[in-house]
Amino acid sequence: MKEIIDILHDFDETIDFAQDSITKAFGLESGKTLLTGYFNTVELRRYEDSLHITEPKPLVDYILSSQGIGNVNDVIIDERIEQFNRYITELFSQNGYIDVRKDAGMFISNDPI
C-alpha cells in the first residue's frame, strides 16, 4: 500500500509504516522460496486489487489502529492526532478520494515433499 506510506511520509518523514517484518517472515516475495522446501510444486497467483477511499475518517482510523506496524503510534500522538486529521481531510478536499493499490495474492502448493 505504497500510497499510504507516501501520505505518511509527506505528513512526517520519520514515520515508518513498512510492514517489512511481517512480509519478510512470509509474503508474496518470500513465500515461494519458503514453500519450495515443503512442496514440489508452488505457484503464486496475484490478485489485482485496490481501495477507493471516499472519506477521511476510515483512512485515519485504519492508520491509527495499525499497532505493531512501524512507529505510527509513537509519532502520531497527542496533538499530532488532530494535525494528522486535518492533513488527511485536506487531501480529501483536494481530490474527493484517495486510491490505494494493494499487492495481494495466494500460493497454490501441491505434492508435499
C-alpha positions in Angstrom: 0.0 0.0 0.0 2.6 2.5 -1.2 0.1 5.4 -1.4 -0.5 5.2 2.4 3.3 5.1 3.0 3.7 8.2 0.8 0.9 10.0 2.6 2.5 9.3 6.0 6.0 10.3 4.8 4.5 13.6 3.4 3.0 14.2 6.9 6.1 13.3 8.8 9.2 11.7 7.1 10.2 10.0 10.3 7.1 7.7 10.2 7.9 4.1 9.4 4.8 2.2 8.2 6.7 -0.5 6.4 5.4 -4.0 7.1 8.8 -5.5 6.3 9.0 -7.6 9.4 5.6 -9.2 8.5 6.3 -9.8 4.8 9.9 -10.9 5.3 8.6 -13.7 7.6 6.1 -14.8 4.9 4.9 -12.7 2.0 4.4 -12.7 -1.8 8.1 -12.1 -2.3 9.4 -14.7 0.2 6.6 -17.3 0.2 7.6 -19.3 -2.9 11.1 -19.9 -1.6 9.8 -20.9 1.8 7.2 -23.3 0.5 9.5 -24.9 -2.0 11.2 -26.5 1.0 8.0 -28.4 1.7 6.2 -28.8 -1.7 7.4 -29.9 -5.1 5.0 -27.5 -6.9 4.5 -23.9 -5.7 2.6 -21.4 -7.8 1.9 -17.7 -6.9 -1.3 -16.2 -8.2 -1.5 -12.5 -7.8 -4.8 -10.7 -7.2 -5.1 -7.2 -8.6 -7.0 -5.1 -6.0 -7.3 -1.5 -4.8 -9.2 0.6 -2.4 -11.1 3.7 -3.5 -11.4 5.7 -0.2 -14.0 8.5 -0.3 -14.0 9.7 3.3 -11.1 10.7 5.5 -12.2 9.1 8.8 -11.9 5.4 7.7 -8.4 6.1 6.5 -7.3 7.9 9.7 -8.9 5.2 11.8 -7.1 2.4 9.8 -3.7 4.1 10.1 -4.1 4.9 13.8 -5.2 1.4 14.6 -2.1 -0.2 13.0 -0.5 -1.0 16.3 2.7 -3.0 16.0 3.4 -1.9 12.4 6.2 0.6 12.2 6.2 3.6 14.5 2.9 5.3 13.6 1.6 5.1 17.2 4.8 6.6 18.5 4.8 9.6 16.1 1.1 10.5 15.7 0.2 11.0 19.4 -1.5 13.7 21.4 -1.9 17.0 19.5 -0.4 15.3 16.4 -3.5 13.3 16.0 -5.6 16.4 15.3 -2.9 17.7 13.0 -3.0 14.4 11.1 -6.8 14.5 10.9 -6.6 18.0 9.3 -3.9 16.8 6.9 -5.9 13.9 5.7 -9.1 16.0 5.5 -7.2 18.5 3.3 -6.0 15.7 1.0 -9.6 14.6 0.5 -10.8 18.1 -0.1 -8.3 18.4 -3.0 -9.4 15.2 -4.9 -12.5 13.9 -3.1 -10.9 10.5 -2.8 -7.7 8.5 -2.4 -6.9 5.4 -4.3 -4.7 2.8 -2.7 -3.3 -0.2 -4.7 -3.0 -3.4 -2.8 -0.5 -6.2 -3.5 -2.3 -9.4 -2.8 -2.1 -13.0 -3.9 -2.0 -16.6 -2.8 0.2 -19.6 -3.2 -1.1 -22.9 -4.5 1.2 -25.8 -3.4 0.9 -29.5 -4.4 2.9 -32.7 -3.9 4.4 -32.4 -0.4 8.0 -33.4 -0.1 
